[in-house]
Amino acid sequence: MPPPERADQSPVLAVAYTRVSTKREEMVSPELQAHEQDTYAARHGFPIVERVEDLDLSGRDFARRSVDYIVEGVKAGRWNTVLLWKWSRWGRNLLQSRLYLSEVEQAGGHVIAVTEDFDTTTSVGKFTRDQMLAIAELQSNQMAESWREAHARRRRLGLPHTTAQRFGYTYVRGEGYVIDATTAPALKSCYERFVNGESMRSLTFELNANGYRTTRGNLFTPTALGRTMDTGFAAGLIRERSEPPDAATNGRKIAAFDVWREGAHEAIISADLWERYRDKRIANGLKTPRLRTVAHTFSGLVVCKACTTTMISARNGARQYHVWRCRKRQDSKSCPGAVASNSRLEAYVRKWVLKNAKGGETIEADARREIAARAATTDLEASSAEIKRLKAKRKRLLALHTDGAVEREDYDEQKAEIDEAMAVAEHNERIAKAQARELDEDYRSVFTTLADLWDDATPHERNEMLTRVVKRIEVQPGTWANPDKARIVPRWVRE
């Protein structure tokens, strides 16, 4: 069918719109679509003034695609006809497809599917067009369901979604992922060094300098390395989310994944190393960007004793001395406000480090750690027992629902209560595990390293090592004449 006659008798100017969901070199779909569009335009004697392509983009979502650009082109008079290969190329979301078609038509344009051509100016034609779009949406939904089922099956088998290359492993058909003798040691070293205080940036520099590349052959960046390590694949795990992330959540961050299944592949790192890495990544994610690579030795560690607010670095007096000030005092005057000279604080902390490096607090600290260790073990056992009890309760509830003894509404309500209690228990378990790991930490070696490298280390390096032995440094208002002006709270103190 030829394009409809235009009321203003203006010539037909066409834009050819092509979309494919997956882009790969051997795909002929873009060329096939262009051929059909060219043939249609030549047959009806009008030009194609521009081609617009959306490659590797789904038809379900219009946000990232070029349809807005096409609508603006109609409004600006650059073209008045849009050529598609099939209606499914316009979109696989019936509601959004109709909304955007309406925008084109209100702007004075017309959309034609060259291989599914019928008169959409009639009621029957519009109905037929909408049926084609509805079928496109149905096909998309069916494909999505198939993928979900396939992914769920692979997760049950301990397999990742795809067989894509993974750093540290080699994929062998029939065997799955096998540890790669060349890259696995480097990946394991990255985990060990990160939990010991090195930054992603420094690890990235060394990987690139030693000739390692990503699975796509590119240089590593801190983001790329972090994403590789965050998957937990090296710990023998397969990750997933129980709920899709909302618009305000970064769905790729490690904290967005709350289900970690045991995979069918062999682990490169231990479960303990993975938990330490995961806890540190989540903690770093909660920090403000300026604290992720700190500029000062005590960044994030100094706290005003009066209001428990983290203190900020500042300059004081005519000579611009480096000091730490209470943020709340500076912002709202609602706190008496502690102030501490950085040089005084540094001398105080350095003295404490040297004392511990020589074993000055060993007996007292070891006694406190032993008591705390027993308490942490008790908490861990209690949390683990609670999780086991809740899992059994959830299993019994499912059995009752399956047998028809519990209605769906009651099942959903009780399951939600169990899931909420499970989340609390798992949170408590993670805290208890972290405390147990802290109590197992070889603090003496950290103090020795700190004492040896204090003068030569950068502020960032000193901060990384201090955070392994110090929870916080409390500072009171007043002068250093007060013997309790500053107080260091060690990691092994249970509060």
C-alpha positions as CSV (number, residue, x, y, z in Angstrom):
1,M,0.0,0.0,0.0
2,P,1.4,3.5,-0.9
3,P,1.9,6.0,1.9
4,P,-1.3,7.9,2.7
5,E,-1.9,11.2,0.9
6,R,-0.9,14.2,3.0
7,A,-3.5,16.9,3.5
8,D,-0.8,19.6,3.0
9,Q,0.4,18.0,-0.3
10,S,4.0,18.2,1.0
11,P,6.4,15.5,-0.4
12,V,7.1,12.4,1.5
13,L,10.4,12.5,3.4
14,A,11.2,9.3,5.2
15,V,13.5,8.3,8.1
16,A,14.4,4.6,8.2
17,Y,14.4,3.2,11.7
18,T,16.2,-0.1,12.4
19,R,16.4,-1.9,15.7
20,V,18.0,-5.2,16.8
21,S,18.2,-6.6,20.3
22,T,21.6,-8.2,19.9
23,K,24.5,-6.8,18.0
24,R,27.1,-9.2,16.5
25,E,29.2,-9.2,13.4
26,E,27.4,-12.0,11.6
27,M,23.9,-10.6,12.2
28,V,22.2,-9.8,8.9
29,S,19.1,-8.3,10.4
30,P,20.1,-4.6,10.1
31,E,21.0,-5.1,6.5
32,L,17.9,-7.0,5.8
33,Q,15.7,-4.3,7.4
34,A,17.5,-1.6,5.3
35,H,17.0,-3.6,2.1
36,E,13.2,-3.9,2.7
37,Q,13.0,-0.2,3.6
38,D,14.9,0.8,0.5
39,T,12.8,-1.4,-1.7
40,Y,9.6,0.1,-0.3
41,A,10.8,3.7,-0.7
42,A,12.0,3.1,-4.3
43,R,8.7,1.4,-5.2
44,H,6.7,4.4,-4.0
45,G,9.1,7.0,-5.3
46,F,10.2,9.0,-2.2
47,P,13.6,9.5,-0.6
48,I,15.0,8.2,2.7
49,V,16.6,11.3,4.1
50,E,18.2,9.7,7.2
51,R,18.8,6.3,8.8
52,V,18.5,5.8,12.5
53,E,19.8,2.6,14.1
54,D,19.4,1.2,17.7
55,L,21.7,-1.8,17.8
56,D,21.9,-4.1,20.9
57,L,18.8,-2.5,22.5
58,S,15.6,-4.1,23.7
59,G,12.2,-3.1,22.3
60,R,10.7,-3.3,25.8
61,D,12.1,0.1,27.0
62,F,12.0,3.3,25.0
63,A,14.2,5.3,27.4
64,R,17.6,4.5,25.8
65,R,16.4,4.3,22.2
66,S,16.2,7.0,19.5
67,V,12.5,7.2,19.2
68,D,12.4,10.6,20.9
69,Y,14.9,11.8,18.2
70,I,12.6,10.5,15.5
71,V,9.6,12.3,17.0
72,E,11.6,15.6,17.3
73,G,12.5,15.1,13.6
74,V,8.9,15.0,12.6
75,K,8.1,18.1,14.7
76,A,11.0,19.9,13.1
77,G,9.9,19.0,9.6
78,R,13.1,17.0,8.7
79,W,10.8,14.0,7.8
80,N,7.2,13.1,7.9
81,T,7.2,9.3,7.5
82,V,8.9,6.6,9.5
83,L,9.8,3.3,7.9
84,L,10.0,0.1,9.9
85,W,10.8,-3.4,8.8
86,K,8.1,-4.9,11.1
87,W,5.9,-3.5,13.8
88,S,8.0,-5.3,16.4
89,R,10.9,-3.1,15.5
90,W,9.0,-0.1,16.9
91,G,8.6,-1.7,20.3
92,R,7.6,-4.7,22.3
93,N,5.7,-2.7,25.0
94,L,2.1,-2.1,23.7
95,L,1.4,0.9,26.0
96,Q,4.6,2.8,25.2
97,S,4.4,1.8,21.5
98,R,1.0,3.4,21.2
99,L,2.0,6.5,23.1
100,Y,4.9,7.1,20.8
101,L,2.9,6.4,17.7
102,S,0.4,8.9,18.9
103,E,3.2,11.5,19.3
104,V,4.3,10.9,15.8
105,E,0.8,11.3,14.4
106,Q,0.0,14.4,16.5
107,A,3.1,16.0,15.0
108,G,1.8,15.3,11.5
109,G,3.9,12.2,10.8
110,H,3.1,8.6,9.8
111,V,4.7,5.2,10.7
112,I,4.8,2.4,8.2
113,A,5.9,-1.3,8.7
114,V,7.0,-2.1,5.2
115,T,6.5,-5.9,5.4
116,E,3.3,-5.6,7.4
117,D,1.7,-2.8,5.4
118,F,-1.9,-1.9,5.9
119,D,-3.9,1.4,6.1
120,T,-3.6,2.5,9.7
121,T,-5.8,5.6,9.0
122,T,-8.9,3.3,9.3
123,S,-10.3,1.8,12.4
124,V,-9.7,-1.8,11.1
125,G,-6.1,-0.8,10.2
126,K,-5.4,0.6,13.7
127,F,-6.9,-2.4,15.3
128,T,-4.7,-4.7,13.1
129,R,-1.6,-2.6,13.9
130,D,-2.3,-2.8,17.7
131,Q,-2.7,-6.6,17.4
132,M,0.7,-6.8,15.7
133,L,2.2,-4.7,18.6
134,A,0.4,-6.9,21.2
135,I,1.8,-10.0,19.6
136,A,5.3,-8.4,19.7
137,E,4.8,-7.8,23.4
138,L,3.6,-11.4,24.0
139,Q,6.6,-12.8,22.2
140,S,8.9,-10.6,24.4
141,N,7.1,-11.7,27.6
142,Q,7.5,-15.4,26.5
143,M,11.1,-15.0,25.7
144,A,11.7,-13.3,29.1
145,E,9.9,-16.2,30.9
146,S,12.0,-18.7,29.0
147,W,15.2,-16.9,30.0
148,R,14.1,-16.7,33.7
149,E,13.4,-20.4,33.7
150,A,16.7,-21.2,32.1
151,H,18.6,-18.9,34.5
152,A,16.8,-20.4,37.5
153,R,17.7,-23.9,36.4
154,R,21.3,-22.9,35.9
155,R,21.4,-21.4,39.4
156,R,20.0,-24.6,40.9
157,L,22.8,-26.5,39.2
158,G,25.4,-24.0,40.6
159,L,26.1,-22.5,37.1
160,P,26.3,-18.8,36.1
161,H,23.8,-17.4,33.6
162,T,26.2,-17.7,30.7
163,T,29.5,-19.4,29.7
164,A,31.2,-16.1,29.2
165,Q,34.9,-15.9,30.0
166,R,35.9,-15.2,33.6
167,F,39.2,-13.9,34.8
168,G,41.0,-16.6,36.8
169,Y,39.3,-19.4,34.9
170,T,39.2,-21.2,31.6
171,Y,35.9,-22.5,30.2
172,V,36.2,-26.1,29.0
173,R,33.2,-27.6,27.1
174,G,31.9,-30.6,29.0
175,E,33.9,-29.7,32.2
176,G,32.8,-26.1,32.9
177,Y,35.0,-23.5,34.5
178,V,38.5,-24.8,35.3
179,I,41.0,-22.7,37.4
180,D,43.6,-21.0,35.1
181,A,47.1,-21.5,36.4
182,T,48.3,-18.1,35.0
183,T,45.5,-15.7,36.1
184,A,44.1,-17.4,39.2
185,P,47.2,-16.6,41.4
186,A,47.0,-12.9,40.4
187,L,43.3,-12.8,41.2
188,K,43.8,-14.4,44.6
189,S,46.6,-12.0,45.4
190,C,44.3,-9.1,44.6
191,Y,41.8,-10.3,47.2
192,E,44.5,-10.8,49.8
193,R,46.1,-7.4,49.3
194,F,42.8,-5.5,49.1
195,V,41.7,-6.8,52.5
196,N,45.1,-5.9,53.9
197,G,44.7,-2.3,52.9
198,E,45.8,-1.8,49.2
199,S,43.5,0.1,47.0
200,M,41.8,-1.0,43.8
201,R,43.8,1.6,41.9
202,S,47.2,0.3,43.0
203,L,46.2,-3.3,42.3
204,T,45.0,-2.2,38.8
205,F,48.4,-0.5,38.1
206,E,50.3,-3.7,39.0
207,L,48.0,-6.0,37.0
208,N,48.4,-3.9,33.9
209,A,52.1,-3.5,34.4
210,N,52.5,-7.3,34.6
211,G,50.6,-7.8,31.3
212,Y,47.3,-9.0,32.6
213,R,44.2,-7.9,30.7
214,T,40.4,-8.2,31.2
215,T,38.6,-11.1,29.5
216,R,37.8,-8.6,26.6
217,G,41.5,-7.9,26.2
218,N,41.3,-4.4,27.7
219,L,43.5,-2.7,30.4
220,F,42.1,-3.1,33.9
221,T,40.5,-0.1,35.6
222,P,39.6,0.1,39.3
223,T,35.9,-0.3,38.3
224,A,36.5,-3.3,36.0
225,L,38.7,-5.0,38.7
226,G,36.1,-4.3,41.4
227,R,33.3,-5.7,39.3
228,T,35.3,-8.8,38.6
229,M,36.1,-9.4,42.2
230,D,32.6,-8.5,43.4
231,T,30.9,-11.4,41.6
232,G,32.2,-13.8,44.2
233,F,32.9,-16.3,41.4
234,A,36.4,-16.7,42.7
235,A,35.0,-17.9,46.0
236,G,33.0,-20.6,44.3
237,L,29.8,-18.7,44.5
238,I,26.9,-17.7,42.1
239,R,25.2,-14.5,43.1
240,E,21.6,-13.3,42.6
241,R,19.1,-10.8,43.9
242,S,15.9,-11.9,45.6
243,E,14.3,-8.6,44.4
244,P,15.2,-6.5,41.3
245,P,17.0,-3.3,42.2
246,D,14.9,-0.1,42.2
247,A,15.7,3.0,40.2
248,A,17.7,4.5,43.1
249,T,19.9,1.4,43.6
250,N,23.0,0.6,41.7
251,G,22.1,-2.9,40.8
252,R,25.8,-3.9,40.0
253,K,27.1,-3.1,43.5
254,I,28.0,-5.9,45.7
255,A,25.5,-4.8,48.4
256,A,22.7,-5.2,45.8
257,F,23.1,-9.0,45.8
258,D,21.6,-10.8,48.8
259,V,21.7,-14.4,47.7
260,W,25.0,-16.3,47.2
261,R,24.7,-19.9,46.1
262,E,27.4,-22.5,46.0
263,G,28.6,-22.9,42.5
264,A,29.6,-26.1,40.6
265,H,33.1,-24.7,39.9
266,E,36.2,-24.9,42.2
267,A,37.0,-21.8,44.3
268,I,40.2,-19.9,44.0
269,I,39.9,-18.1,47.4
270,S,38.7,-19.3,50.8
271,A,35.2,-18.5,52.2
272,D,36.8,-16.5,55.0
273,L,38.8,-14.3,52.6
274,W,35.7,-13.7,50.5
275,E,33.7,-12.6,53.6
276,R,36.5,-10.2,54.6
277,Y,36.6,-8.8,51.1
278,R,32.8,-8.4,50.9
279,D,32.5,-6.7,54.3
280,K,35.2,-4.2,53.3
281,R,33.7,-3.4,49.9
282,I,30.3,-2.8,51.5
283,A,31.8,-0.6,54.2
284,N,33.7,1.3,51.5
285,G,30.5,1.8,49.6
286,L,28.9,3.5,52.6
287,K,31.8,6.0,52.8
288,T,31.6,9.3,51.1
289,P,33.7,9.4,47.9
290,R,36.3,11.6,49.5
291,L,37.0,9.0,52.2
292,R,37.5,6.2,49.7
293,T,41.0,7.5,48.9
294,V,41.8,9.5,52.0
295,A,44.0,12.6,52.2
296,H,44.8,12.4,55.9
297,T,46.0,9.8,58.3
298,F,43.0,10.1,60.6
299,S,40.3,10.7,58.0
300,G,37.1,9.0,59.1
301,L,38.6,7.9,62.5
302,V,38.4,11.1,64.7
303,V,35.1,11.5,66.6
304,C,33.9,14.3,68.8
305,K,33.2,12.7,72.2
306,A,30.5,15.2,73.1
307,C,28.2,14.4,70.1
308,T,29.8,11.3,68.5
309,T,30.0,13.1,65.2
310,T,32.9,12.4,62.9
311,M,35.3,15.4,62.9
312,I,36.5,17.2,59.8
313,S,40.0,18.4,58.7
314,A,40.4,22.1,58.8
315,R,43.0,24.9,59.0
316,N,43.2,27.2,62.1
317,G,44.8,30.5,63.0
318,A,47.0,32.9,61.1
319,R,49.5,30.1,60.4
320,Q,46.8,27.8,59.2
321,Y,47.6,24.9,61.6
322,H,46.1,21.6,60.6
323,V,43.4,20.7,63.1
324,W,40.3,18.4,63.5
325,R,37.0,20.1,64.3
326,C,33.6,18.9,65.3
327,R,31.4,19.1,62.3
328,K,28.2,19.7,64.3
329,R,29.8,22.6,66.1
330,Q,30.8,24.2,62.9
331,D,27.5,23.6,61.1
332,S,24.9,24.4,63.8
333,K,26.7,25.4,67.1
334,S,24.6,22.6,68.7
335,C,27.7,20.9,70.4
336,P,30.4,22.3,72.7
337,G,32.7,21.2,69.9
338,A,36.0,19.4,70.2
339,V,39.1,20.6,68.4
340,A,42.4,18.8,68.2
341,S,45.8,19.7,66.6
342,N,46.7,17.2,64.0
343,S,50.4,17.2,65.1
344,R,49.4,16.5,68.7
345,L,47.0,13.8,67.7
346,E,49.6,12.2,65.4
347,A,52.2,12.2,68.2
348,Y,49.6,10.6,70.6
349,V,48.6,7.9,68.1
350,R,52.2,7.2,67.1
351,K,53.1,6.7,70.8
352,W,50.3,4.2,71.2
353,V,51.3,2.3,68.0
354,L,54.9,2.0,69.2
355,K,53.8,0.8,72.6
356,N,51.7,-1.9,71.1
357,A,54.4,-2.9,68.6
358,K,56.6,-3.6,71.6
359,G,53.9,-5.6,73.4
360,G,53.2,-2.9,76.0
361,E,49.4,-3.7,76.2
362,T,49.6,-7.4,75.3
363,I,48.4,-8.9,78.6
364,E,45.5,-6.6,79.2
365,A,44.5,-6.6,75.5
366,D,44.7,-10.4,75.2
367,A,42.4,-10.8,78.3
368,R,39.9,-8.4,76.8
369,R,40.1,-10.2,73.4
370,E,39.5,-13.6,75.0
371,I,36.4,-12.4,76.7
372,A,35.2,-10.7,73.6
373,A,36.0,-13.8,71.5
374,R,33.8,-16.0,73.7
375,A,30.9,-13.5,73.5
376,A,31.3,-13.2,69.7
377,T,31.3,-17.0,69.4
378,T,28.1,-17.2,71.4
379,D,26.5,-14.6,69.2
380,L,27.5,-16.4,66.1
381,E,26.2,-19.7,67.3
382,A,22.9,-18.1,68.4
383,S,22.5,-16.4,65.0
384,S,23.3,-19.6,63.1
385,A,20.8,-21.6,65.2
386,E,18.1,-18.9,64.6
387,I,18.7,-19.0,60.8
388,K,18.5,-22.8,60.8
389,R,15.2,-22.6,62.8
390,L,13.7,-20.1,60.5
391,K,14.6,-22.1,57.4
392,A,12.9,-25.1,58.9
393,K,9.9,-23.0,59.7
394,R,9.7,-21.7,56.2
395,K,10.0,-25.2,54.8
396,R,7.1,-26.5,57.0
397,L,5.0,-23.5,56.0
398,L,5.6,-24.2,52.3
399,A,4.6,-27.9,52.8
400,L,1.4,-26.8,54.6
401,H,0.6,-24.4,51.7
402,T,1.3,-27.0,49.1
403,D,-1.0,-29.5,50.9
404,G,-3.8,-26.9,51.0
405,A,-3.7,-26.6,54.8
406,V,-2.7,-22.9,54.6
407,E,-4.4,-20.3,52.3
408,R,-2.4,-18.2,49.9
409,E,-3.0,-15.0,51.8
410,D,-2.0,-16.5,55.2
411,Y,1.0,-18.1,53.5
412,D,2.2,-14.8,52.1
413,E,1.8,-13.0,55.4
414,Q,3.6,-15.7,57.4
415,K,6.3,-16.0,54.8
416,A,6.9,-12.2,54.9
417,E,7.3,-12.4,58.7
418,I,9.8,-15.3,58.5
419,D,11.7,-13.5,55.7
420,E,12.0,-10.4,57.8
421,A,13.2,-12.3,60.8
422,M,15.6,-14.2,58.5
423,A,17.1,-10.9,57.3
424,V,17.7,-9.7,60.9
425,A,19.3,-13.1,61.8
426,E,21.5,-13.0,58.8
427,H,22.5,-9.4,59.6
428,N,23.4,-10.5,63.1
429,E,25.3,-13.4,61.8
430,R,27.4,-11.2,59.5
431,I,28.2,-8.9,62.4
432,A,29.2,-11.8,64.6
433,K,31.4,-13.2,61.9
434,A,33.1,-9.9,61.4
435,Q,33.7,-9.6,65.1
436,A,35.1,-13.1,65.2
437,R,37.4,-12.3,62.3
438,E,38.6,-9.1,64.0
439,L,39.4,-11.0,67.2
440,D,41.4,-13.5,65.1
441,E,43.4,-10.7,63.5
442,D,47.1,-10.8,64.0
443,Y,47.2,-7.3,65.5
444,R,50.9,-7.6,66.6
445,S,52.0,-7.8,63.0
446,V,49.9,-4.8,62.0
447,F,51.4,-2.7,64.8
448,T,54.9,-3.8,63.9
449,T,54.3,-2.8,60.2
450,L,52.8,0.5,61.3
451,A,55.8,1.3,63.6
452,D,58.3,0.4,60.9
453,L,56.6,2.3,58.1
454,W,55.0,5.2,59.9
455,D,57.5,7.8,58.8
456,D,57.7,6.7,55.2
457,A,54.1,5.7,54.5
458,T,51.6,8.0,52.8
459,P,48.6,9.3,54.8
460,H,46.4,6.9,52.8
461,E,48.6,3.9,53.7
462,R,48.7,4.9,57.4
463,N,44.9,5.3,57.4
464,E,44.4,1.9,55.8
465,M,46.6,0.2,58.5
466,L,45.1,2.2,61.4
467,T,41.6,1.2,60.4
468,R,42.6,-2.5,61.0
469,V,43.4,-1.8,64.6
470,V,41.4,1.3,65.5
471,K,37.6,1.6,65.6
472,R,37.7,5.4,66.4
473,I,39.7,8.1,68.1
474,E,37.5,10.0,70.6
475,V,38.4,13.7,71.2
476,Q,36.9,15.7,74.1
477,P,36.3,19.5,74.1
478,G,39.0,21.4,76.0
479,T,42.8,21.5,76.0
480,W,45.5,18.8,76.0
481,A,46.0,19.6,79.7
482,N,43.2,17.1,80.2
483,P,44.8,13.6,80.3
484,D,41.6,12.2,78.7
485,K,41.6,14.7,75.9
486,A,42.0,11.8,73.4
487,R,41.1,8.2,73.7
488,I,41.8,5.4,71.2
489,V,39.1,2.7,70.9
490,P,40.8,-0.5,69.6
491,R,39.2,-3.0,67.2
492,W,39.2,-5.7,69.8
493,V,37.1,-3.8,72.3
494,R,33.6,-5.2,72.4
495,E,30.9,-2.5,72.9
